[in-house]
């Protein structure tokens, strides 16, 4: 359901989230393009990936919520932690695409139109839509107290018209229209979300997605941004140990437990789906500082356990 069933607002575009890639940089590193979110956690992409910081980049909480809904709350946070471990963290919306365009990263997580605009204007980048991503609508409406009703209605009518929808696909906009018929005039290679394979699209829960951004932003800061260098070292040690102990069932079981601790998040999936719990984090300045301190301690303790498990695999001196 893209628009309001009661007609209070209408969808005019749909934006998706995925990975902008530099094919030349991938080829130079001997890498293939990722197809799934979980591919990005592979050690082969270490130091090749850039990710936006959720508290700094407006589109990124929705991006991360898509991944979390796709992979599951706990598994999704473990995946995000591993991806971010050796990734470059960026603090502006244009930075992911810019870093890939300039060759500073081979891959970056982004909303699609930044990558599509860069490509349409000659940049050697490609937008990858991973399996189980989502296209989320943007809406237009007239306020009840509008002082220029005729002008507002004329703008809305044009925005939703065939001409207005097609205009959004021009090279300096590259938005995806909400009208399926607009794609008849789309340029070659411009994704039509209404024609993508079913495996590409996630049945996204927009009600949860509407409520979760403040919590995701907070947890991203606590679990990923804070102590990022320490986390990178921990994931390097896990990856190195997995290579050394491949085939050793007991050691790999211990490393699986280390992974669980390294990607620990101090909020359960049931809480992350509960509206009363989510409402407690709607305003960051109103969050109980003792709660934050407790979560920091729990994350730190989990990482210490992960390090201890890795150390336990080393031979005694």
C-alpha positions, 0 to 999 in steps of 0.5 A: 500500500503506497498511498493512504487508503483514506486519501489523506496523502499520495505516494509520488516516488519510491526510493530504495536502498542498497549498495553503490559499487565501483566495478573497476575497483572491485575488478582490481581487487579480484572481487565480484559484486555482492548479491545479498546483504550478508555477502557484505560481511565476507572478509573479502570485502573488509576495508572495501566498504563504506557505511553511513552513520545512522545518527548523521545521515537521514536516510540510513535508519530506514536502510538499516531497518530494511536489513534488520527486517530482512535478516532478523533483529538479532542476526541483522545486528550481528551482520551490521556489526561484522560489516561495519567492523572494518568499514569506513563510517561516513557522516553525510548523505552524499559521502557514500556515493562520493567515496565510491565514485572517487575510488576511496571505497569499492562499495557503499551503502546508500539510498538509490538516487545519489548513485543513480544521479552520479551514474547518469552524469557519467560516473563509473558507478552501479547501483546494486539492489540486494535480495530482500531490499525494499522500495519505500514511498515518499508522500505529498499532501495539502495541509488543512490550513493551506492559504494557496489551495489552487496553487497547491492542488496544481502542484500536486496534480502535476507531480502525480501526472505522467509528465511530472512522474517522468520528470523525476527520472531526469538525470539530475533527479533520478527518482523512481516514480510511484506510477508504474506507467511512467517507466515506459519512458525510462532510460535503459538500466534504470530499475523498475521496482514494479518489474523486479523479481520477487526475490529482490523485494522484502515485505517491509513492515512500514508501521514498525519502520515508522517507529524504529529509526530513533532506536536504530540510531541510538543502538548504531551509535552505541554498538558500532560508532563507539569503539569502532577501532576496537570492534574492527580489531575484534572482527579481524581476530575472529576472521583470522581464527576462522581461517586457522581453525577451519575444520576444527569442530570444537574451535569453530563452535567457540568462534560461533559463540564469539561471533554472537558476543561480538555482534550483541545488541542489548535489546530483544526483538520483541521489545524492538517490535513493541510500540510502547517500548519504541516510544520511549526512544522517540526523543533522544534527550529524554532517554534515561542516561542510566539506561544508556550506561547499562547498555554500554556496559552490556555491549562491552561485557559481550565483547570482552567475552568474545575476546576471551573465547578467541584467546582460549583457542590459543595454545598455552605458552 
